[in-house]
Amino acid sequence: MNWLDWLTALMVSAGGFFVFVGGVGAVRMPDLYTRMHATSLTDTLGSLLILVGLMLQSGFTLITLKIVLVAAFLLVTGPTAAYALANAAFLGGQLPEGLQDGASDDGETQP
C-alpha cells in the first residue's frame, strides 16, 4: 500500500468512527435536542470524511466532481434538516430538558 491508500483508509475509518459516535449519541443522550446535536454534527463530519477519502482514491476525475457536489449537498441539507426538526419540535411543545417544569435559562424557576 502506498501513502494515498493509507490516507484514504485513515479518512474512511475516521468518518466511520464519527458516524458510530453519532449513533451512540442518539441512544445515550437524554432528550431530543441533545440527541439531534450529537447526531447532526457527527454525521455531517463523518460523511464528509468518508467522501474526502473517496475523493482521494478516485483522483482528479469526473467522479471527484460528483463527490464534491454530494458533499456540498450534505453541507447544506444536514444543518437545515436539523434546524427544521428542532424548530418543529419546539413549536410542537417539546421543550429542552433544562427548560421544562418552569425553569429558565439561568436555573431560576418562573412564577
NUVEX-455126 format. One record per residue: residue number from 1; y, x, z of N, C-alpha, C, O in turn. Coordinates in Angstrom, 3 decimals. Each point is the difference from the previous one (the first is absolute). Example, Ala and Ser with C-alpha at 12.3 -4.5 7.8 and 13.67 -1.06 7.14 Angstrom:
[1, [-5.690, 13.190, 7.800], [1.190, -0.890, 0.000], [1.200, 0.900, 0.000], [-0.019, 1.036, 0.665]]
[2, [1.069, -1.386, -1.385], [1.190, 0.820, 0.060], [1.090, -0.770, 0.730], [1.108, 0.509, 0.169]]
This chain:
[1, [-1.189, 0.838, 0.000], [1.189, -0.838, 0.000], [1.244, 0.877, 0.000], [0.071, 1.001, 0.713]]
[2, [0.892, -1.384, -1.508], [1.248, 0.743, -0.027], [1.007, -0.633, 0.962], [-0.325, -0.966, 0.691]]
[3, [1.521, 1.497, -0.645], [0.991, -0.461, 0.976], [0.457, -1.423, -0.268], [0.348, -0.722, 0.934]]
[4, [-0.343, 0.303, -2.199], [0.416, -1.353, -0.333], [-1.004, -1.030, 0.526], [0.385, -1.061, 0.489]]
[5, [-1.665, 1.386, -0.596], [-1.018, -0.900, 0.542], [0.110, -0.104, 1.522], [-0.167, -1.079, 0.570]]
[6, [0.447, 2.205, 0.079], [0.162, -0.019, 1.457], [1.216, -0.826, 0.410], [-0.064, -0.770, 0.958]]
[7, [1.155, 0.928, -1.673], [1.209, -0.759, 0.309], [-0.212, -1.501, -0.252], [0.479, -0.839, 0.763]]
[8, [-1.189, 0.519, -1.826], [-0.322, -1.399, -0.286], [-0.870, -0.587, 1.102], [0.244, -1.114, 0.463]]
[9, [-1.256, 1.861, -0.044], [-0.872, -0.475, 1.075], [0.777, -0.177, 1.299], [-0.254, -0.941, 0.752]]
[10, [1.196, 1.839, -0.485], [0.827, -0.113, 1.209], [0.870, -1.253, -0.056], [0.094, -0.729, 0.988]]
[11, [0.542, 0.469, -2.127], [0.868, -1.172, -0.138], [-0.797, -1.298, 0.124], [0.415, -0.916, 0.711]]
[12, [-1.540, 0.832, -1.388], [-0.802, -1.219, 0.045], [-0.581, -0.201, 1.399], [-0.063, -1.131, 0.482]]
[13, [-0.357, 2.200, 0.168], [-0.529, -0.111, 1.366], [1.092, -0.419, 0.978], [-0.238, -0.846, 0.861]]
[14, [1.423, 1.421, -0.981], [1.113, -0.380, 0.872], [0.384, -1.457, -0.242], [0.275, -0.731, 0.952]]
[15, [-0.253, 0.309, -2.194], [0.293, -1.403, -0.305], [-1.044, -0.935, 0.575], [0.338, -1.049, 0.547]]
[16, [-1.593, 1.415, -0.663], [-1.066, -0.809, 0.593], [0.102, -0.065, 1.510], [-0.278, -1.037, 0.602]]
[17, [0.679, 2.147, 0.015], [0.193, 0.021, 1.447], [1.109, -0.965, 0.414], [-0.164, -0.753, 0.960]]
[18, [1.288, 0.768, -1.672], [1.102, -0.893, 0.344], [-0.371, -1.466, -0.214], [0.404, -0.856, 0.787]]
[19, [-1.156, 0.557, -1.825], [-0.442, -1.375, -0.219], [-0.935, -0.424, 1.130], [0.074, -1.137, 0.467]]
[20, [-0.944, 2.030, -0.028], [-0.908, -0.285, 1.115], [0.779, -0.249, 1.289], [-0.308, -0.932, 0.744]]
[21, [1.317, 1.762, -0.480], [0.825, -0.175, 1.195], [0.738, -1.336, -0.060], [0.151, -0.660, 1.028]]
[22, [0.301, 0.257, -2.184], [0.645, -1.304, -0.148], [-0.961, -1.137, 0.295], [0.385, -0.998, 0.610]]
[23, [-1.621, 1.139, -1.033], [-1.003, -1.024, 0.318], [-0.299, -0.070, 1.482], [-0.160, -1.088, 0.553]]
[24, [0.084, 2.236, 0.095], [-0.201, 0.016, 1.450], [1.212, -0.607, 0.701], [-0.153, -0.719, 0.987]]
[25, [1.352, 1.001, -1.486], [1.210, -0.573, 0.581], [0.037, -1.511, -0.132], [0.528, -0.687, 0.874]]
[26, [-1.084, 0.163, -1.958], [-0.035, -1.453, -0.176], [-0.906, -0.660, 1.027], [0.218, -1.153, 0.372]]
[27, [-1.219, 1.866, 0.084], [-0.927, -0.557, 0.978], [0.495, 0.215, 1.427], [-0.173, -0.877, 0.847]]
[28, [0.781, 2.019, -0.566], [0.306, 0.378, 1.373], [1.371, -0.438, 0.512], [0.195, -0.078, 1.213]]
[29, [0.737, -0.204, -2.080], [1.346, -0.344, 0.455], [0.050, -1.420, 0.562], [-0.788, -0.859, -0.396]]
[30, [1.726, 0.615, 1.329], [-0.040, -1.260, 0.740], [0.548, -1.229, -0.720], [-0.520, -1.096, 0.210]]
[31, [1.535, 1.228, -1.041], [0.562, -1.198, -0.628], [0.216, 0.220, -1.492], [-0.218, 1.089, -0.531]]
[32, [0.650, -2.149, -0.119], [0.137, -0.002, -1.456], [0.941, 1.087, -0.500], [-0.306, 0.673, -0.984]]
[33, [1.430, -0.495, 1.636], [1.022, 0.912, -0.499], [-0.426, 1.465, 0.113], [0.262, 0.788, -0.908]]
[34, [-0.905, -0.422, 1.994], [-0.470, 1.382, 0.100], [-1.179, 0.243, -0.932], [-0.161, 1.109, -0.509]]
[35, [-0.652, -2.108, 0.281], [-1.084, 0.143, -0.978], [0.557, 0.213, -1.397], [-0.469, 0.859, -0.746]]
[36, [1.477, -1.654, 0.401], [0.613, 0.155, -1.318], [0.663, 1.358, -0.155], [-0.068, 0.613, -1.065]]
[37, [0.705, -0.148, 2.123], [0.658, 1.302, -0.052], [-1.026, 1.101, -0.231], [0.193, 0.871, -0.847]]
[38, [-1.283, -0.916, 1.603], [-1.033, 1.026, -0.141], [-0.632, -0.013, -1.383], [-0.201, 1.053, -0.606]]
[39, [-0.107, -2.226, 0.113], [-0.694, -0.052, -1.287], [0.917, 0.264, -1.182], [-0.401, 0.668, -0.953]]
[40, [1.630, -1.182, 0.999], [0.858, 0.183, -1.176], [0.418, 1.455, -0.179], [0.042, 0.498, -1.126]]
[41, [0.262, 0.179, 2.208], [0.392, 1.408, -0.132], [-1.161, 0.884, -0.433], [0.132, 0.796, -0.929]]
[42, [-1.267, -0.937, 1.601], [-1.114, 0.900, -0.309], [-0.647, -0.319, -1.336], [-0.471, 0.906, -0.687]]
[43, [0.439, -2.178, 0.305], [-0.593, -0.326, -1.300], [0.875, 0.468, -1.152], [-0.513, 0.436, -1.030]]
[44, [1.824, -0.521, 1.194], [0.891, 0.498, -1.044], [-0.140, 1.516, -0.135], [-0.135, 0.522, -1.107]]
[45, [0.168, 0.176, 2.237], [-0.136, 1.458, -0.046], [-1.380, 0.407, -0.495], [-0.124, 0.919, -0.809]]
[46, [-0.907, -1.594, 1.285], [-1.361, 0.340, -0.419], [-0.222, -0.207, -1.482], [-0.585, 0.852, -0.669]]
[47, [1.044, -1.971, 0.154], [-0.195, -0.249, -1.427], [0.804, 0.971, -0.853], [-0.457, 0.416, -1.065]]
[48, [1.651, -0.053, 1.524], [0.783, 0.975, -0.769], [-0.646, 1.379, 0.009], [0.016, 0.694, -1.017]]
[49, [-0.582, -0.289, 2.146], [-0.696, 1.294, 0.034], [-1.213, -0.003, -0.923], [-0.265, 0.989, -0.682]]
[50, [-0.464, -2.087, 0.659], [-1.147, -0.091, -0.901], [0.458, 0.060, -1.457], [-0.619, 0.671, -0.827]]
[51, [1.700, -1.373, 0.524], [0.506, 0.029, -1.381], [0.520, 1.381, -0.393], [-0.164, 0.413, -1.148]]
[52, [0.786, 0.305, 2.079], [0.444, 1.368, -0.301], [-1.214, 0.892, -0.278], [0.031, 0.834, -0.905]]
[53, [-1.094, -1.014, 1.685], [-1.223, 0.749, -0.272], [-0.565, -0.298, -1.375], [-0.472, 0.904, -0.689]]
[54, [0.515, -2.164, 0.284], [-0.470, -0.362, -1.335], [0.895, 0.570, -1.088], [-0.481, 0.400, -1.060]]
[55, [1.799, -0.361, 1.327], [0.920, 0.591, -0.984], [-0.273, 1.497, -0.165], [0.037, 0.523, -1.113]]
[56, [-0.308, 0.153, 2.214], [-0.305, 1.429, -0.095], [-1.247, 0.234, -0.839], [-0.061, 0.948, -0.783]]
[57, [-0.921, -1.806, 0.948], [-1.261, 0.184, -0.712], [0.117, -0.352, -1.479], [-0.682, 0.597, -0.833]]
[58, [1.543, -1.566, 0.497], [0.078, -0.426, -1.394], [0.884, 0.894, -0.855], [-0.083, -0.048, -1.228]]
[59, [0.930, 0.862, 1.853], [0.877, 0.866, -0.783], [1.199, -0.772, -0.522], [0.280, -1.114, 0.442]]
[60, [0.422, 1.720, -1.388], [1.192, -0.628, -0.574], [-0.406, -0.775, -1.243], [0.081, 0.502, -1.121]]
[61, [-0.530, -1.762, 1.345], [-0.466, -0.835, -1.103], [0.614, -1.391, 0.137], [0.821, -0.252, 0.882]]
[62, [-1.230, -0.623, -1.756], [0.439, -1.386, 0.068], [-0.554, -0.673, 1.259], [0.633, -0.903, 0.547]]
[63, [-1.782, 1.325, -0.096], [-0.584, -0.542, 1.232], [0.917, 0.282, 1.183], [0.168, -0.852, 0.872]]
[64, [0.424, 2.037, -0.835], [0.921, 0.348, 1.084], [1.216, -0.922, -0.015], [0.464, -0.425, 1.058]]
[65, [0.044, 0.118, -2.215], [1.127, -0.921, -0.101], [-0.378, -1.383, 0.523], [0.797, -0.643, 0.684]]
[66, [-1.993, 0.187, -0.997], [-0.458, -1.294, 0.501], [-0.153, 0.027, 1.514], [0.320, -0.983, 0.668]]
[67, [-0.800, 2.084, -0.120], [-0.142, 0.120, 1.453], [1.375, 0.025, 0.670], [0.172, -0.561, 1.082]]
[68, [0.798, 1.201, -1.714], [1.372, 0.002, 0.537], [0.550, -1.424, 0.023], [0.669, -0.389, 0.958]]
[69, [-0.941, -0.385, -1.997], [0.452, -1.390, -0.033], [-0.679, -0.836, 1.084], [0.641, -0.852, 0.616]]
[70, [-1.920, 1.086, -0.381], [-0.706, -0.702, 1.082], [0.595, 0.389, 1.350], [0.189, -0.857, 0.864]]
[71, [0.109, 2.149, -0.675], [0.599, 0.455, 1.257], [1.373, -0.627, 0.211], [0.330, -0.406, 1.114]]
[72, [0.467, 0.324, -2.166], [1.316, -0.640, 0.116], [-0.146, -1.478, 0.340], [0.769, -0.535, 0.799]]
[73, [-1.745, -0.117, -1.396], [-0.262, -1.404, 0.309], [-0.395, -0.169, 1.466], [0.462, -0.927, 0.664]]
[74, [-1.313, 1.818, -0.159], [-0.412, -0.066, 1.409], [1.171, 0.272, 0.941], [0.102, -0.623, 1.057]]
[75, [0.777, 1.545, -1.432], [1.156, 0.296, 0.841], [0.964, -1.178, 0.088], [0.695, -0.157, 1.004]]
[76, [-0.647, -0.662, -2.032], [0.894, -1.152, 0.014], [-0.661, -1.207, 0.661], [0.623, -0.674, 0.821]]
[77, [-1.862, 0.399, -1.167], [-0.631, -1.230, 0.459], [-0.537, 0.068, 1.418], [-0.018, -1.023, 0.685]]
[78, [-0.421, 2.188, -0.215], [-0.556, 0.100, 1.348], [0.992, -0.359, 1.087], [-0.271, -0.902, 0.792]]
[79, [1.412, 1.574, -0.723], [0.992, -0.368, 1.012], [0.572, -1.408, -0.198], [0.324, -0.675, 0.977]]
[80, [-0.199, 0.233, -2.217], [0.511, -1.345, -0.248], [-0.968, -1.058, 0.517], [0.421, -0.993, 0.594]]
[81, [-1.698, 1.199, -0.815], [-0.996, -0.951, 0.498], [-0.052, -0.002, 1.521], [-0.142, -1.059, 0.612]]
[82, [0.256, 2.236, 0.008], [-0.003, 0.067, 1.463], [1.222, -0.718, 0.569], [-0.104, -0.705, 1.004]]
[83, [1.245, 0.878, -1.635], [1.209, -0.691, 0.455], [-0.147, -1.507, -0.155], [0.352, -0.753, 0.909]]
[84, [-0.867, 0.308, -2.046], [-0.154, -1.436, -0.231], [-0.968, -0.615, 0.998], [0.235, -1.105, 0.489]]
[85, [-1.314, 1.802, -0.182], [-0.964, -0.504, 0.969], [0.598, -0.062, 1.398], [-0.198, -0.983, 0.715]]
[86, [0.928, 2.025, -0.316], [0.633, 0.004, 1.323], [1.073, -1.073, 0.094], [0.117, -0.665, 1.029]]
[87, [0.656, 0.489, -2.071], [1.045, -1.018, 0.007], [-0.605, -1.397, 0.068], [0.507, -0.854, 0.727]]
[88, [-1.569, 0.610, -1.464], [-0.655, -1.305, 0.033], [-0.602, -0.268, 1.371], [0.063, -1.125, 0.497]]
[89, [-0.646, 2.150, 0.119], [-0.564, -0.178, 1.339], [1.096, -0.282, 1.017], [-0.169, -0.851, 0.873]]
[90, [1.284, 1.550, -0.976], [1.098, -0.208, 0.943], [0.610, -1.390, -0.169], [0.274, -0.685, 0.985]]
[91, [-0.064, 0.273, -2.227], [0.550, -1.332, -0.244], [-0.990, -1.100, 0.373], [0.394, -1.129, 0.288]]
[92, [-1.666, 1.464, -0.296], [-1.025, -0.960, 0.403], [-0.186, -0.097, 1.502], [-0.817, -0.789, 0.475]]
[93, [1.572, 1.589, 0.281], [-0.056, -0.100, 1.455], [-0.805, 1.080, 0.688], [-0.108, -0.009, 1.227]]
[94, [-0.458, 0.936, -1.971], [-0.767, 1.084, 0.605], [0.962, 1.088, 0.448], [0.518, 0.751, -0.827]]
[95, [-0.276, -0.661, 2.123], [0.915, 1.000, 0.530], [-0.729, 1.293, 0.296], [-1.196, -0.026, 0.290]]
[96, [1.887, 1.167, -0.356], [-0.613, 1.253, 0.424], [-0.406, -0.074, 1.471], [0.570, -0.778, 0.765]]
[97, [-1.541, 1.575, -0.375], [-0.571, -0.087, 1.343], [1.044, 0.191, 1.095], [-0.077, -0.673, 1.028]]
[98, [1.035, 1.550, -1.208], [1.017, 0.245, 1.018], [1.024, -1.112, 0.111], [0.687, -0.102, 1.017]]
[99, [-0.568, -0.736, -2.043], [0.994, -1.064, 0.016], [-0.595, -1.358, 0.372], [0.715, -1.003, 0.011]]
[100, [-1.979, 0.960, 0.285], [-0.613, -1.255, 0.394], [0.318, -0.298, 1.457], [0.374, 0.906, 0.745]]
[101, [-0.514, -2.132, -0.334], [0.227, -0.456, 1.376], [1.418, 0.191, 0.455], [0.225, 0.233, 1.188]]
[102, [0.761, -0.320, -2.088], [1.403, 0.041, 0.378], [0.533, 1.381, 0.284], [1.102, 0.099, 0.539]]
[103, [-1.792, 0.970, -0.856], [0.503, 1.360, 0.247], [0.907, 0.428, -1.152], [-0.246, -0.360, -1.152]]
[104, [1.286, 1.121, 1.458], [0.886, 0.502, -1.043], [-0.351, 1.437, -0.318], [-0.949, 0.553, 0.557]]
[105, [1.722, 0.062, -1.465], [-0.268, 1.383, -0.391], [0.106, 0.976, 1.160], [-0.736, 0.986, 0.041]]
[106, [1.642, -1.241, 0.908], [0.187, 0.941, 1.087], [-0.922, -0.280, 1.191], [0.148, 0.628, 1.049]]
[107, [-1.089, -1.552, -1.191], [-0.976, -0.249, 1.036], [0.406, -1.050, 1.017], [-0.802, -0.367, 0.859]]
[108, [2.031, -0.123, -0.939], [0.440, -1.020, 0.941], [-0.390, -1.384, -0.524], [-0.009, -0.245, -1.206]]
[109, [-0.307, -0.637, 2.125], [-0.367, -1.351, -0.424], [1.249, -0.819, -0.270], [1.033, 0.174, 0.646]]
[110, [-1.148, -1.051, -1.594], [1.119, -0.870, -0.357], [-0.175, -1.341, 0.702], [-1.132, -0.416, 0.252]]
[111, [2.238, -0.276, 0.073], [-0.114, -1.299, 0.680], [-0.614, -1.067, -0.884], [-0.160, -1.142, 0.430]]
